[in-house]
Amino acid sequence: MPPPSPTKRLYTSDPYQWFFPLGILFGLTGTGFWILFGFGRLPFYPSPHHAEAMIGGFLLTVAIGFLMTAIPRFTGTPSASTGEKGVIFLTAIALFCASFFSFRFWFHGLVAIELLLLFRFGLSRIIKAAFRPAPSFPLVGFGLLMALIGTFLLLANDVKSLPSAAVFFARLIFWYGLFNGLALGIGTQLLPSIMGIVQTASSPSLPTPLNAGDRNRNKRRFFILCGFILFASFAVEAGLSLFWGRLLRALLVTTVMIGYWKIYRFPRSPGILTLCLWISGCLLLIGQWPGVFFPQYAVHGAHILFIASLSLMIFSVATRVTLSHGGHDLALERRSPALVATLLFLFAALIVRLLAPFNEGYFRLLVLASVLWIGGALSWSVFFLPKIFNRRHP
């Protein structure tokens, strides 16, 4: 049987094949800003460019690929059309170009467009769903909505300066709200199941682990309440008290991680992938607390979330998606040297980044941490990107 033509392969390709590679490119760019700055090649201080490229670029782009692949499957609705994928992908390409601009209006505007397009895509499937999503899935909507509100506020600030508290609130819900919403909304149902920690209620009639296997409405109401509490925690942090806002959020995440993830249990499913997921989950919980008790180091401590939890979780979930949707041998995720190298590089990057504020060579350590993060991303990419582009079934 002759191989499919390039046109057919493009038509039948899954969204993750489009967006995962672009997301990794965003990650390389976001960390690369510090390397360029360290060598005197940037005319501006790259902190906001770095943060926004990692959240609005790396995290959001990979999330788009995941959600546009997963939502049609767990709702029993049509897959993303070439037009739907193409419009968001072109927007993401424009966003990548805008990430280099000193004037942030275009970056924030394009992030807002991406989020609106993703909302349209997701709601059009969920409204017609043949299957119900998991009870925790509303948190995904809260995360995306917080990111959208945050980008609108940042857009307004680009046009006319807003009060500092409003800008702080916008950055909180964009940077932290998006990640926490996605991690808790998707991870609560999916990741403990992959790790074998929690046996989710399932049925042969349900297409994915992201489907609700029971009709417990109280559980769904609980996660909706969690969404409101998560949002409120940022409002309290920005407008009333750093301590109480961060404490509220840390308690919320801890409750979900212990009560639903059972993160205190070691993975029952063997392999490096499940170990990486478990470590990323533990650090999602741990990373909430440094800002509560050590506010002077909150920005530095937040990298427990962004380097070790977010990045490791993204590469781990991308591994499972790439192998399972591409028809590749899942044994590769249990004994992958590439995933081991990614884990080691990311942990080294985290240690260097946490040591940076206590060292006179602060910016040199930021450069080294960025180089190590890039080492982890390239270790994963060299092995898994070819598998993204070459599925074993259409």
DRENDO-1510 file (C-alpha; in Angstrom, 1 decimal, always signed):
<recs>
REC; n; res; u; v; w
REC; 1; MET; +0.0; +0.0; +0.0 .
REC; 2; PRO; +1.6; +3.3; -1.0 .
REC; 3; PRO; +2.2; +5.9; +1.7 .
REC; 4; PRO; -0.4; +8.7; +2.0 .
REC; 5; SER; +0.2; +11.8; +0.1 .
REC; 6; PRO; +1.5; +15.0; +2.0 .
REC; 7; THR; -2.0; +16.5; +1.5 .
REC; 8; LYS; -3.8; +13.5; +3.0 .
REC; 9; ARG; -1.3; +13.4; +5.9 .
REC; 10; LEU; -1.9; +17.1; +6.6 .
REC; 11; TYR; -5.7; +16.5; +6.5 .
REC; 12; THR; -5.7; +13.5; +8.8 .
REC; 13; SER; -3.0; +14.8; +11.2 .
REC; 14; ASP; -3.9; +15.4; +14.8 .
REC; 15; PRO; -3.6; +18.8; +16.4 .
REC; 16; TYR; -0.8; +17.7; +18.7 .
REC; 17; GLN; +1.3; +17.1; +15.6 .
REC; 18; TRP; +1.0; +20.7; +14.8 .
REC; 19; PHE; +1.2; +22.4; +18.2 .
REC; 20; PHE; +3.6; +20.3; +20.3 .
REC; 21; PRO; +6.7; +21.1; +18.1 .
REC; 22; LEU; +5.7; +24.8; +18.0 .
REC; 23; GLY; +5.2; +24.8; +21.8 .
REC; 24; ILE; +8.7; +23.4; +22.3 .
REC; 25; LEU; +10.1; +26.1; +20.0 .
REC; 26; PHE; +8.4; +28.7; +22.2 .
REC; 27; GLY; +10.1; +27.1; +25.2 .
REC; 28; LEU; +13.5; +27.2; +23.6 .
REC; 29; THR; +12.9; +30.9; +22.8 .
REC; 30; GLY; +11.6; +31.8; +26.2 .
REC; 31; THR; +14.7; +30.3; +27.9 .
REC; 32; GLY; +16.9; +31.6; +25.2 .
REC; 33; PHE; +16.1; +35.2; +26.1 .
REC; 34; TRP; +18.2; +34.8; +29.3 .
REC; 35; ILE; +21.1; +33.4; +27.3 .
REC; 36; LEU; +21.1; +36.3; +24.9 .
REC; 37; PHE; +20.7; +38.8; +27.8 .
REC; 38; GLY; +23.6; +37.1; +29.6 .
REC; 39; PHE; +25.9; +37.6; +26.6 .
REC; 40; GLY; +24.8; +41.2; +26.1 .
REC; 41; ARG; +22.8; +40.5; +23.0 .
REC; 42; LEU; +19.4; +41.9; +24.1 .
REC; 43; PRO; +18.7; +45.6; +24.5 .
REC; 44; PHE; +16.0; +45.0; +27.1 .
REC; 45; TYR; +15.6; +43.2; +30.4 .
REC; 46; PRO; +13.9; +39.9; +29.3 .
REC; 47; SER; +12.0; +38.9; +32.5 .
REC; 48; PRO; +8.5; +39.7; +31.1 .
REC; 49; HIS; +9.3; +38.3; +27.7 .
REC; 50; HIS; +10.7; +35.1; +29.3 .
REC; 51; ALA; +7.6; +34.6; +31.5 .
REC; 52; GLU; +5.1; +35.3; +28.7 .
REC; 53; ALA; +6.9; +33.1; +26.2 .
REC; 54; MET; +6.9; +30.2; +28.6 .
REC; 55; ILE; +3.2; +30.6; +29.7 .
REC; 56; GLY; +1.5; +32.2; +26.6 .
REC; 57; GLY; +3.8; +30.3; +24.2 .
REC; 58; PHE; +5.1; +27.0; +25.6 .
REC; 59; LEU; +2.3; +26.1; +28.0 .
REC; 60; LEU; -0.6; +27.4; +26.0 .
REC; 61; THR; +0.5; +26.1; +22.6 .
REC; 62; VAL; +1.1; +22.6; +23.9 .
REC; 63; ALA; -2.3; +22.8; +25.8 .
REC; 64; ILE; -4.0; +23.8; +22.5 .
REC; 65; GLY; -2.5; +20.7; +20.8 .
REC; 66; PHE; -3.6; +18.5; +23.7 .
REC; 67; LEU; -7.1; +19.9; +24.1 .
REC; 68; MET; -7.9; +20.0; +20.3 .
REC; 69; THR; -6.8; +16.4; +20.1 .
REC; 70; ALA; -8.5; +15.2; +23.3 .
REC; 71; ILE; -11.8; +17.1; +23.4 .
REC; 72; PRO; -13.3; +15.5; +20.3 .
REC; 73; ARG; -12.4; +12.0; +21.6 .
REC; 74; PHE; -13.9; +12.3; +25.0 .
REC; 75; THR; -17.0; +14.1; +23.8 .
REC; 76; GLY; -17.6; +11.8; +20.8 .
REC; 77; THR; -17.7; +14.7; +18.4 .
REC; 78; PRO; -15.9; +15.4; +15.1 .
REC; 79; SER; -12.2; +15.9; +15.1 .
REC; 80; ALA; -10.7; +19.3; +14.5 .
REC; 81; SER; -10.9; +20.3; +10.9 .
REC; 82; THR; -8.0; +21.4; +8.9 .
REC; 83; GLY; -9.4; +24.9; +8.9 .
REC; 84; GLU; -9.8; +25.0; +12.7 .
REC; 85; LYS; -6.3; +23.8; +13.2 .
REC; 86; GLY; -4.9; +26.1; +10.5 .
REC; 87; VAL; -6.4; +29.3; +11.9 .
REC; 88; ILE; -5.2; +28.7; +15.4 .
REC; 89; PHE; -1.8; +27.5; +14.2 .
REC; 90; LEU; -1.3; +30.7; +12.1 .
REC; 91; THR; -2.3; +32.8; +15.1 .
REC; 92; ALA; +0.4; +30.9; +17.1 .
REC; 93; ILE; +3.0; +31.5; +14.4 .
REC; 94; ALA; +2.2; +35.3; +14.6 .
REC; 95; LEU; +2.4; +35.0; +18.4 .
REC; 96; PHE; +5.8; +33.5; +18.1 .
REC; 97; CYS; +7.0; +36.5; +16.0 .
REC; 98; ALA; +5.3; +38.9; +18.5 .
REC; 99; SER; +7.2; +37.4; +21.4 .
REC; 100; PHE; +10.3; +39.3; +20.3 .
REC; 101; PHE; +8.6; +42.7; +20.3 .
REC; 102; SER; +9.4; +45.1; +23.2 .
REC; 103; PHE; +5.8; +46.5; +22.8 .
REC; 104; ARG; +3.6; +43.8; +24.3 .
REC; 105; PHE; +0.3; +44.8; +22.8 .
REC; 106; TRP; +0.5; +42.4; +19.8 .
REC; 107; PHE; +1.6; +39.5; +22.0 .
REC; 108; HIS; -1.3; +40.0; +24.4 .
REC; 109; GLY; -3.8; +40.5; +21.6 .
REC; 110; LEU; -2.7; +37.3; +19.8 .
REC; 111; VAL; -2.9; +35.3; +23.0 .
REC; 112; ALA; -6.5; +36.6; +23.5 .
REC; 113; ILE; -7.4; +35.6; +20.0 .
REC; 114; GLU; -5.9; +32.1; +20.5 .
REC; 115; LEU; -7.9; +31.7; +23.7 .
REC; 116; LEU; -11.2; +32.9; +22.1 .
REC; 117; LEU; -10.6; +30.4; +19.2 .
REC; 118; LEU; -9.9; +27.6; +21.6 .
REC; 119; PHE; -13.1; +28.5; +23.6 .
REC; 120; ARG; -15.1; +28.4; +20.4 .
REC; 121; PHE; -13.7; +25.0; +19.5 .
REC; 122; GLY; -14.2; +23.5; +22.9 .
REC; 123; LEU; -17.7; +24.8; +23.5 .
REC; 124; SER; -18.9; +23.7; +20.1 .
REC; 125; ARG; -17.9; +20.1; +21.0 .
REC; 126; ILE; -19.0; +20.1; +24.6 .
REC; 127; ILE; -22.4; +21.4; +23.7 .
REC; 128; LYS; -23.0; +18.5; +21.3 .
REC; 129; ALA; -21.1; +15.9; +23.5 .
REC; 130; ALA; -22.2; +12.3; +23.4 .
REC; 131; PHE; -20.2; +11.7; +26.6 .
REC; 132; ARG; -19.7; +13.8; +29.7 .
REC; 133; PRO; -16.3; +15.1; +30.6 .
REC; 134; ALA; -14.7; +14.4; +33.9 .
REC; 135; PRO; -15.9; +16.3; +37.0 .
REC; 136; SER; -12.6; +18.1; +37.3 .
REC; 137; PHE; -12.7; +19.4; +33.7 .
REC; 138; PRO; -14.5; +22.7; +34.6 .
REC; 139; LEU; -11.2; +23.8; +36.1 .
REC; 140; VAL; -9.8; +23.8; +32.6 .
REC; 141; GLY; -12.4; +26.3; +31.6 .
REC; 142; PHE; -11.6; +28.4; +34.7 .
REC; 143; GLY; -7.9; +28.3; +33.8 .
REC; 144; LEU; -8.5; +29.4; +30.2 .
REC; 145; LEU; -11.0; +32.1; +31.3 .
REC; 146; MET; -8.5; +33.5; +33.9 .
REC; 147; ALA; -5.9; +33.7; +31.2 .
REC; 148; LEU; -8.3; +35.5; +28.9 .
REC; 149; ILE; -9.3; +38.0; +31.5 .
REC; 150; GLY; -5.6; +38.5; +32.3 .
REC; 151; THR; -4.6; +39.1; +28.7 .
REC; 152; PHE; -7.5; +41.6; +28.3 .
REC; 153; LEU; -6.2; +43.5; +31.4 .
REC; 154; LEU; -2.7; +43.4; +30.0 .
REC; 155; LEU; -3.9; +44.7; +26.7 .
REC; 156; ALA; -5.6; +47.6; +28.4 .
REC; 157; ASN; -2.4; +48.3; +30.3 .
REC; 158; ASP; -0.5; +48.3; +27.0 .
REC; 159; VAL; -2.8; +51.1; +25.8 .
REC; 160; LYS; -3.1; +53.1; +29.0 .
REC; 161; SER; -1.3; +52.3; +32.2 .
REC; 162; LEU; -3.5; +50.6; +34.8 .
REC; 163; PRO; -3.0; +50.7; +38.6 .
REC; 164; SER; -0.2; +48.5; +39.7 .
REC; 165; ALA; -2.5; +46.2; +41.6 .
REC; 166; ALA; -4.6; +45.5; +38.5 .
REC; 167; VAL; -1.4; +44.7; +36.5 .
REC; 168; PHE; -0.2; +42.4; +39.3 .
REC; 169; PHE; -3.6; +40.7; +39.3 .
REC; 170; ALA; -3.5; +40.3; +35.5 .
REC; 171; ARG; -0.1; +38.6; +35.6 .
REC; 172; LEU; -1.2; +36.3; +38.4 .
REC; 173; ILE; -4.2; +35.0; +36.7 .
REC; 174; PHE; -2.4; +34.7; +33.3 .
REC; 175; TRP; +0.8; +33.1; +34.6 .
REC; 176; TYR; -0.5; +31.1; +37.6 .
REC; 177; GLY; -4.2; +30.7; +36.9 .
REC; 178; LEU; -3.7; +29.1; +33.5 .
REC; 179; PHE; -1.2; +26.5; +34.7 .
REC; 180; ASN; -3.1; +25.6; +37.9 .
REC; 181; GLY; -6.4; +25.4; +36.1 .
REC; 182; LEU; -5.0; +23.1; +33.4 .
REC; 183; ALA; -2.9; +21.0; +35.7 .
REC; 184; LEU; -5.8; +20.4; +38.2 .
REC; 185; GLY; -8.5; +20.2; +35.5 .
REC; 186; ILE; -6.8; +17.6; +33.3 .
REC; 187; GLY; -4.4; +16.1; +35.7 .
REC; 188; THR; -6.9; +15.1; +38.5 .
REC; 189; GLN; -8.7; +12.6; +36.2 .
REC; 190; LEU; -5.9; +11.6; +33.8 .
REC; 191; LEU; -2.5; +11.5; +35.6 .
REC; 192; PRO; -3.4; +9.4; +38.7 .
REC; 193; SER; -5.0; +6.9; +36.3 .
REC; 194; ILE; -1.8; +6.7; +34.2 .
REC; 195; MET; +0.3; +6.3; +37.3 .
REC; 196; GLY; -2.0; +3.5; +38.6 .
REC; 197; ILE; -2.5; +5.5; +41.9 .
REC; 198; VAL; -6.3; +5.9; +41.5 .
REC; 199; GLN; -8.5; +3.5; +39.6 .
REC; 200; THR; -11.0; +5.8; +37.9 .
REC; 201; ALA; -14.6; +4.5; +37.5 .
REC; 202; SER; -14.7; +3.5; +33.9 .
REC; 203; SER; -16.8; +1.6; +31.4 .
REC; 204; PRO; -16.1; +0.1; +28.0 .
REC; 205; SER; -18.6; +2.6; +26.6 .
REC; 206; LEU; -16.5; +5.5; +27.7 .
REC; 207; PRO; -13.8; +6.5; +25.1 .
REC; 208; THR; -11.1; +8.0; +27.4 .
REC; 209; PRO; -10.0; +8.4; +31.0 .
REC; 210; LEU; -11.1; +12.1; +30.7 .
REC; 211; ASN; -14.7; +11.0; +30.7 .
REC; 212; ALA; -16.9; +10.9; +33.8 .
REC; 213; GLY; -17.4; +7.3; +34.9 .
REC; 214; ASP; -20.0; +8.2; +37.6 .
REC; 215; ARG; -22.9; +10.5; +38.0 .
REC; 216; ASN; -21.7; +12.2; +41.2 .
REC; 217; ARG; -22.9; +15.7; +40.7 .
REC; 218; ASN; -21.4; +16.8; +44.1 .
REC; 219; LYS; -17.9; +16.0; +42.8 .
REC; 220; ARG; -18.5; +18.3; +39.8 .
REC; 221; ARG; -19.9; +21.0; +42.0 .
REC; 222; PHE; -16.8; +20.7; +44.2 .
REC; 223; PHE; -14.5; +21.4; +41.3 .
REC; 224; ILE; -16.6; +24.3; +40.1 .
REC; 225; LEU; -16.3; +25.7; +43.6 .
REC; 226; CYS; -12.5; +25.1; +43.4 .
REC; 227; GLY; -12.5; +27.2; +40.3 .
REC; 228; PHE; -14.1; +30.1; +42.1 .
REC; 229; ILE; -11.7; +29.7; +45.1 .
REC; 230; LEU; -8.7; +29.6; +42.8 .
REC; 231; PHE; -9.8; +32.8; +41.1 .
REC; 232; ALA; -10.6; +34.4; +44.5 .
REC; 233; SER; -7.1; +33.6; +45.7 .
REC; 234; PHE; -5.5; +35.7; +43.0 .
REC; 235; ALA; -7.9; +38.6; +43.8 .
REC; 236; VAL; -7.0; +38.4; +47.5 .
REC; 237; GLU; -3.3; +38.2; +46.7 .
REC; 238; ALA; -3.3; +41.2; +44.4 .
REC; 239; GLY; -5.7; +43.4; +46.3 .
REC; 240; LEU; -5.7; +42.5; +50.0 .
REC; 241; SER; -2.9; +40.2; +51.3 .
REC; 242; LEU; -0.1; +38.3; +49.6 .
REC; 243; PHE; +0.0; +35.9; +52.5 .
REC; 244; TRP; -3.7; +35.0; +52.7 .
REC; 245; GLY; -4.1; +34.8; +48.9 .
REC; 246; ARG; -1.2; +32.4; +48.5 .
REC; 247; LEU; -2.2; +30.4; +51.6 .
REC; 248; LEU; -5.8; +30.0; +50.2 .
REC; 249; ARG; -4.4; +28.8; +46.9 .
REC; 250; ALA; -1.8; +26.5; +48.5 .
REC; 251; LEU; -4.5; +24.9; +50.7 .
REC; 252; LEU; -6.8; +24.4; +47.7 .
REC; 253; VAL; -4.1; +22.7; +45.6 .
REC; 254; THR; -3.0; +20.6; +48.6 .
REC; 255; THR; -6.6; +19.4; +49.2 .
REC; 256; VAL; -7.1; +18.3; +45.5 .
REC; 257; MET; -3.6; +16.7; +45.3 .
REC; 258; ILE; -4.1; +14.7; +48.5 .
REC; 259; GLY; -7.8; +14.0; +48.3 .
REC; 260; TYR; -8.1; +13.2; +44.5 .
REC; 261; TRP; -4.6; +12.6; +43.1 .
REC; 262; LYS; -3.6; +10.6; +46.2 .
REC; 263; ILE; -0.1; +12.0; +45.5 .
REC; 264; TYR; +1.3; +10.6; +48.7 .
REC; 265; ARG; +1.1; +7.1; +47.0 .
REC; 266; PHE; +4.0; +6.0; +44.9 .
REC; 267; PRO; +3.0; +5.0; +41.3 .
REC; 268; ARG; +1.9; +1.4; +40.9 .
REC; 269; SER; +2.5; +1.4; +37.1 .
REC; 270; PRO; +6.2; +0.9; +36.5 .
REC; 271; GLY; +8.4; +3.0; +34.3 .
REC; 272; ILE; +10.1; +6.3; +33.9 .
REC; 273; LEU; +7.0; +8.1; +32.6 .
REC; 274; THR; +4.9; +7.4; +35.7 .
REC; 275; LEU; +7.9; +8.4; +37.9 .
REC; 276; CYS; +8.1; +11.7; +36.0 .
REC; 277; LEU; +4.4; +12.4; +36.4 .
REC; 278; TRP; +4.5; +11.6; +40.1 .
REC; 279; ILE; +7.5; +13.9; +40.6 .
REC; 280; SER; +5.8; +16.7; +38.7 .
REC; 281; GLY; +2.6; +16.2; +40.7 .
REC; 282; CYS; +4.6; +16.3; +44.0 .
REC; 283; LEU; +6.3; +19.5; +43.0 .
REC; 284; LEU; +3.0; +21.0; +41.9 .
REC; 285; LEU; +1.9; +20.7; +45.5 .
REC; 286; ILE; +5.3; +21.7; +47.0 .
REC; 287; GLY; +5.7; +24.7; +44.7 .
REC; 288; GLN; +2.6; +26.4; +46.1 .
REC; 289; TRP; +4.1; +26.9; +49.5 .
REC; 290; PRO; +7.4; +28.8; +49.3 .
REC; 291; GLY; +5.6; +32.0; +48.4 .
REC; 292; VAL; +3.4; +31.7; +51.4 .
REC; 293; PHE; +6.3; +31.5; +54.0 .
REC; 294; PHE; +9.1; +33.1; +52.1 .
REC; 295; PRO; +7.5; +36.0; +50.1 .
REC; 296; GLN; +10.9; +37.7; +49.4 .
REC; 297; TYR; +11.8; +34.6; +47.4 .
REC; 298; ALA; +8.4; +34.0; +45.8 .
REC; 299; VAL; +9.5; +34.6; +42.2 .
REC; 300; HIS; +12.5; +32.3; +42.6 .
REC; 301; GLY; +10.5; +29.7; +44.4 .
REC; 302; ALA; +7.8; +29.8; +41.7 .
REC; 303; HIS; +10.3; +28.0; +39.5 .
REC; 304; ILE; +9.6; +24.9; +41.4 .
REC; 305; LEU; +6.3; +25.1; +39.7 .
REC; 306; PHE; +7.5; +26.2; +36.3 .
REC; 307; ILE; +10.7; +24.3; +35.8 .
REC; 308; ALA; +10.1; +21.1; +37.7 .
REC; 309; SER; +6.4; +20.7; +37.7 .
REC; 310; LEU; +5.1; +22.4; +34.5 .
REC; 311; SER; +7.9; +21.5; +32.2 .
REC; 312; LEU; +8.3; +17.9; +33.4 .
REC; 313; MET; +4.5; +17.4; +33.3 .
REC; 314; ILE; +4.3; +18.8; +29.8 .
REC; 315; PHE; +7.1; +16.6; +28.4 .
REC; 316; SER; +5.6; +13.5; +30.2 .
REC; 317; VAL; +2.1; +14.0; +29.0 .
REC; 318; ALA; +3.4; +14.8; +25.5 .
REC; 319; THR; +5.2; +11.4; +25.6 .
REC; 320; ARG; +2.0; +9.5; +26.3 .
REC; 321; VAL; +0.1; +11.4; +23.7 .
REC; 322; THR; +2.8; +11.0; +21.1 .
REC; 323; LEU; +3.1; +7.2; +21.6 .
REC; 324; SER; -0.5; +6.4; +22.1 .
REC; 325; HIS; -2.0; +8.5; +19.3 .
REC; 326; GLY; +0.9; +7.7; +17.0 .
REC; 327; GLY; +0.5; +3.9; +17.3 .
REC; 328; HIS; +4.0; +3.5; +18.8 .
REC; 329; ASP; +5.0; +1.0; +21.4 .
REC; 330; LEU; +4.0; +2.2; +24.8 .
REC; 331; ALA; +6.9; +0.2; +26.3 .
REC; 332; LEU; +9.1; +3.2; +25.1 .
REC; 333; GLU; +7.6; +5.3; +27.9 .
REC; 334; ARG; +8.6; +2.9; +30.6 .
REC; 335; ARG; +12.3; +2.7; +29.6 .
REC; 336; SER; +13.1; +5.9; +27.7 .
REC; 337; PRO; +16.6; +7.2; +28.1 .
REC; 338; ALA; +15.4; +10.4; +26.5 .
REC; 339; LEU; +12.9; +10.9; +29.2 .
REC; 340; VAL; +15.5; +10.1; +31.9 .
REC; 341; ALA; +17.8; +12.7; +30.4 .
REC; 342; THR; +15.0; +15.3; +30.3 .
REC; 343; LEU; +14.2; +14.6; +34.0 .
REC; 344; LEU; +17.9; +15.1; +34.9 .
REC; 345; PHE; +18.4; +18.2; +32.9 .
REC; 346; LEU; +15.2; +19.8; +34.3 .
REC; 347; PHE; +16.2; +19.0; +37.9 .
REC; 348; ALA; +19.7; +20.4; +37.3 .
REC; 349; ALA; +18.1; +23.6; +35.9 .
REC; 350; LEU; +15.8; +23.9; +38.9 .
REC; 351; ILE; +18.7; +23.5; +41.4 .
REC; 352; VAL; +20.8; +26.2; +39.6 .
REC; 353; ARG; +17.8; +28.5; +39.3 .
REC; 354; LEU; +17.0; +28.2; +43.1 .
REC; 355; LEU; +20.6; +28.9; +44.0 .
REC; 356; ALA; +20.8; +32.0; +41.7 .
REC; 357; PRO; +19.5; +34.6; +44.2 .
REC; 358; PHE; +22.1; +33.5; +46.8 .
REC; 359; ASN; +25.1; +33.9; +44.5 .
REC; 360; GLU; +26.9; +37.0; +43.2 .
REC; 361; GLY; +26.9; +35.6; +39.7 .
REC; 362; TYR; +23.1; +35.8; +39.5 .
REC; 363; PHE; +22.8; +36.3; +35.8 .
REC; 364; ARG; +25.4; +33.7; +35.0 .
REC; 365; LEU; +23.4; +31.1; +36.9 .
REC; 366; LEU; +20.2; +32.2; +35.0 .
REC; 367; VAL; +22.1; +31.6; +31.8 .
REC; 368; LEU; +23.3; +28.2; +33.0 .
REC; 369; ALA; +19.7; +27.2; +34.2 .
REC; 370; SER; +18.4; +28.2; +30.7 .
REC; 371; VAL; +21.1; +26.1; +29.0 .
REC; 372; LEU; +20.2; +23.1; +31.2 .
REC; 373; TRP; +16.4; +23.5; +30.4 .
REC; 374; ILE; +17.2; +23.6; +26.7 .
REC; 375; GLY; +19.3; +20.4; +27.2 .
REC; 376; GLY; +16.2; +18.7; +28.6 .
REC; 377; ALA; +14.0; +20.0; +25.8 .
REC; 378; LEU; +16.4; +18.9; +23.1 .
REC; 379; SER; +16.9; +15.4; +24.8 .
REC; 380; TRP; +13.1; +14.9; +24.5 .
REC; 381; SER; +12.8; +16.4; +21.1 .
REC; 382; VAL; +15.6; +14.4; +19.4 .
REC; 383; PHE; +13.8; +11.1; +20.3 .
REC; 384; PHE; +10.1; +12.0; +20.3 .
REC; 385; LEU; +9.7; +14.7; +17.6 .
REC; 386; PRO; +10.3; +12.1; +14.8 .
REC; 387; LYS; +7.5; +10.0; +16.3 .
REC; 388; ILE; +5.2; +13.0; +16.4 .
REC; 389; PHE; +5.7; +13.5; +12.7 .
REC; 390; ASN; +5.6; +9.8; +11.7 .
REC; 391; ARG; +2.5; +8.1; +13.0 .
REC; 392; ARG; +2.2; +4.3; +12.5 .
REC; 393; HIS; -1.5; +4.7; +11.6 .
REC; 394; PRO; -3.4; +7.6; +10.0 .
</recs>
